């Protein structure tokens, strides 16, 4: 039986035309979503705390907690995609994997490393800081400029669409790891370092990420070179099969050419690598592989290939925008902490570093790392 992956995958429908009216009033339209997510966040925090103790004892998250926290993550990512102008479709009020232009494909429940679970709040700091830096770089003032561009053109530029998609996928993986829905640490902010594959249909609803997929076959070996001579010429491909004979048809006295047996479709050589099939649905998923000591697996193995619908490549302008976001976000992040530290010093309080990390699956909280002063 195939072993499903621990990876959180994302499927995007791509940039599309948006209504300028809904873009103008996007924040107002999203207020009902914020209200519901506020109460879901309170429930998710309680469930995550209970699940944390259960994972320490049993080594995995309870099934009910896994289902509920995964549903909150899906809901939150849909609302974030709506606010990032990745889609004009209003997010549904549902915890399930539903038909939406931005879908989060979560893995099946599996074993967790108890040491990693115990130190979750500490291990999340590097990924949380990195996510906060990129959010700073892609939020102000770039998101406001993007809002104006979409109002004028009615469509989000493809390069920035890929950039915000990469951030959203990273946030989904970060929240899924922190809430113990998956045992894989967040990765892939700069995209997947694999060759792009042909377009593929979205996965079926309720699919488990990375289920049974066969790796592409290796290319054929080169022809052998005979001793003392030139390399042998490759054998010519076999001729196509002969078409069956058929008398020409006549319509109204005019001769109509006989269509080929395949209905007129011309055969084209397959691309390389061949497209990966979408994950299957139904049946009980297999057990997850044992997690690494710190659960930071970041590259797919030959047994666990990236699905074609889940590959995200940042290249050209999209990669440049992401690098800009990292640089500009770092400046804003450092400036914010310096400003806060200066304010604390003026008030004769301890200097500290303000780090915003996801404390639950629905929101952010401030974690202050204090350093004593000599005052």
N, C-alpha and C positions, 0 to 999 in steps of 0.2 A: 504494500500500500504506500502511496506517495506521502511524503512528509511535507506538510504545509510550512511556509516560512513564518518567521516572527516579524517580518517587515510590515510596516504600514504603507500601503500604496495609495496613490491618488489618480483619479481619472478626470480629465478636463475636456469639455466639449469644444474649447477654443473660443477665440474672440468673435463676437457677433454684434450686430446692430442693436443699439439700446435706445430706449425712449428718453428724449431729453427732459421731459417733465419729471419722470421718476428719478433721473439723475440729480436734478435740481433739489428735489425734496427727499433725497435718499435717507438722510439722518432722521427726518420726521417719520418716514414710512417704517423705519426700523425700530421705532420706540416700542411697539408691542413685543418684538423679538427680545429686546433688552430686558423688558420686565419679566418675561417668562424665563429667560436665561438667569436672571438674578435669583429667582426661587429655585431653579434647577441647580444653580451653583451651590446653594445652601445644602440641598439634599445630596449633591455629589460630594461635598466636603465630608458630610457625616458618613456616607457610604465608603468613601476612600479611607477614612480613619479606621472604620471597622474592618475593611478589606486589608489594611496594612497589618493589623494584629493577626488576622486570619492567615495572611501570606507568611508571616513569621512562624506560625505554628505548623501550617500544612504545606508550605512551599509553593502555593499557587493562590490566585485570587478566586474567591467563590464565584460560581457561575452567575448568580443573580447580580453580583457587583460588577462582574465583567460585562454583562449585557447592558446594565444601566449606564455605567461610566462610558462604555463605547458609544451608546446612543447620544449621550450628552456631547461627546467629542464631535460626532457627526453633525449635530445641530449647531454647535459653536462654529465649526469650520464653514458650514453653509452661510451663516450670518456674516462671518468675516469675509467670505468671498463676495457676498452682496455689498458689503461696505467698501471693499477694495475695488469695486467696479469690475470684477471679473465676469459678472453676469447681471442681466436685468431681470431674471426670474426671481420672484419673491420666494424666500425660503419657506418650505412647508413646516408646519408645527408637528414634527414627528421625530421620534428617536430612531426610527428604522432607516435602512438604506433604501431610499426612494429615488424616483426618477428626477434628477436634478443635474444641471450642467457641471457641477463640481461635486464629486463623490469621494468619500473616504472609505477605503477598503481595509478593514481591520482584520488582524489574524485571529485564529482560534485561541481559546484559552489553553495555557500550557504552564509548565513548571517555571518557577522564579528562583533566582539566587537569593537566599535569605540574607547574606551579607550585604548585597546590593539593596535589598528592600530596607534593611535596617538603616543604612546610610543614604537613603534616597535624597533627603533634603540637602545633603552636602554634595553628593555626586551631580545633582542637577544644576549647580551653580555655573560651571563652565558653559554648558549648553544654554542655560537661561540668560547669561550675560551676552553670549553671541547672538541669540535671538533678539534680545533687547536692542543691541547695537544696530542690527539690520532693520528692525522696526523703526528706530529713530531715523535711519537714513532714508527709508522709503515712506515716511509719514509726513514730516514737516521739513521743507514746504513742498516736497515732490507730490504728495497725494493731493494737495490743493491745486497744483498745476495740472495734474492728471484729471481732476474733476472739471476744470475749465476746458481742457482738450476734448474730453468726452462730450461735454455740452455742445461744443462747436462742431465737432466732426461726427458725433453720434456713435463712435466706436473707439475702443481702447486699442492703442498701437500694439502689434503682436510682440515686439521686443519687451515692452513693459508688462504685457500680459504674462509672458514666461517668467519674468523676474518676480512679480507678485505671486505667481503660482508656486515658485520655488520656496518663497518665504512661507506661504500657507502650508505647503507640504511639510516643511521643517517643523512648524508649530504643531501640526497634527501628530508628527512622530514624537515631539517633545512631550506633549500632553499625554499621549498614549503611554509613553514610557514612565512618566512621573506618576500616573494614576495606576500603574502596574497592569494595564491592559496588554502590554507587550513587554518582552524582556530585552528588546533591542534599543540601544541608545540612539538618540536623534542624530541624523547625518543627512548629507545631500543638499546643503544649502546652495552649493555651486553647481548643482545638477549631477546627472549620472555620467560617469566617465566610460561610456560604452558607445559603440556605433549606433546612430539612429536607425530604427527599424521602420518598415512600412506601416502605414496607418492601419489600425485594427479597431473592430467594434468594441464598445464598452463591455465590461464584465457583466454577467447576470446579477440581478439583485440578490443580496444576501450572500454573495460569494465570499469565500475565504481567500485572503491574499496569497498568491503564489502556490496554489494547489497544482496537482499533477501537470507538469510541463516537461516535455522532453527537450534536451539540449540539441542544437542544430548539429547535423552530422558533419564530420571533418571533411575538408576538401579532398578529392582523389589525389593519390601520390603521383609524382611526375613519372614518365616512362623511363625504364632502365636504359642505361647507356651500354652498348655492346663493347666488348674488349677490342681495342685497336681500331675503332671506327667511330663514325659520327653517330650522334644520338639518333635512335630510331624515330621515324616520323610517327606521330600518333595516328591511331587507326581512324579512318574517316567514319563519321556517324552513319548509322544505317539509314537507307532511304526511307522516306515516309511511305506508309502503306498505300497501296493503290486504291483509288476511289472506285466504288462500285458503279457500273455503267447504268445509266438511266436515260430513257428517251426524253427529249425536251418537251416541256409542256407548252400548250398553246392556249391563249386567252383571247377570244375575239379574232382569231386568225393570226395574231402576233405571237412570235416565239418568246417564251420566258425562260431565262437561264435557270438551270437546276441548282438549287442551293446546296452547299456542301453538307455532309451528314451532321456536322457539329452545329448547325443552325447559323452559320455565317461568322462565328467568332474565330478570330485568328489566334493561333497559339503563340504565346510569348514565353521566353525562358524565365524561370522563377528568379526572383531577386535573392541576394545573399546578405545577411542570413535570412532564412525563411521566417515569416511572422509567427510569433508564439501564439498558441491558442489561448482564449480567455479562460480564467479559472472556472471550474465546474461548480455546480451547486447541488445540494442534496447529499444525504448520507452523513455519517459521523466523521469529522476530520481526524486525522492521525495525530499522534502525540508530537509535541514540539521537540526539537533536538535539545540536548542539554545546553544551558546558557554558558557563555564564557565567564571567566571569573568576575569581570566587571561589566559584562553585558554590553560591549561596545562594538559588536560586529557591524562593519560598515560597508563591506563589499560582498556581493553575491558569489556563491560558489557554483561549480558546474552542476551540482544537484539542485541548486535553487536559482535558476536564471531569472533575470528581470522580465516581467511580462511586457509585451509590446505596448499595451495600453498604459503602462505605468512608467515608461521611460521618459525622463524630462532632461533635455539637453539645453544647456545655457551656452550659447556661442554668439559671436558677433556683438551686436548692440546690447542684447540681453545680458551677456556676461559683463560688459562694460558698465551697465547700470548697476549690477550687483556689486561690482568692485567699488563703484562710487558710493553705494549705500553703506558698505563696510567702512570706508574711509570717513565719510561724512558722519555716519552714526557714531564712530569712535570719538570724533571730535566733540559731538554733542554729549555723549556719555561722560567723557572726562570732564568737560566743562560743567555739566550738571553736578557731578560729585565734588568738584572743586568749589563751586558756588555754595553747595550745601555745607561743605566742610568749613568754608570761610564764615558762613552764618553761624555755625555751631561755635566756632572759636570766639566770635564776637559776643556770644551769649554765655561765655565761660563754661561751655559744655564740651563733651568729648567729641573729638573729630571722628568721622566715620565714612565708610564707603557705602553708598546706597545702591543696592542691586535689586532689580525687580525680577523675580522668578515666579513661575506658575506654581501657586500653592494648592490649586485644585484644577479641575478640568474646565472651569468656566471663567476664571478671572485671574488677576495678578495681584500680588501682595508685595510689600516692600520688606526686604531683609537687610538689616543694617549691620554691617561688620564694623565694630567700634575699635578704635585704637586710642589708648590713653594719651593724654597730653600732660605737659609739665606745669600747667597753670594751677 
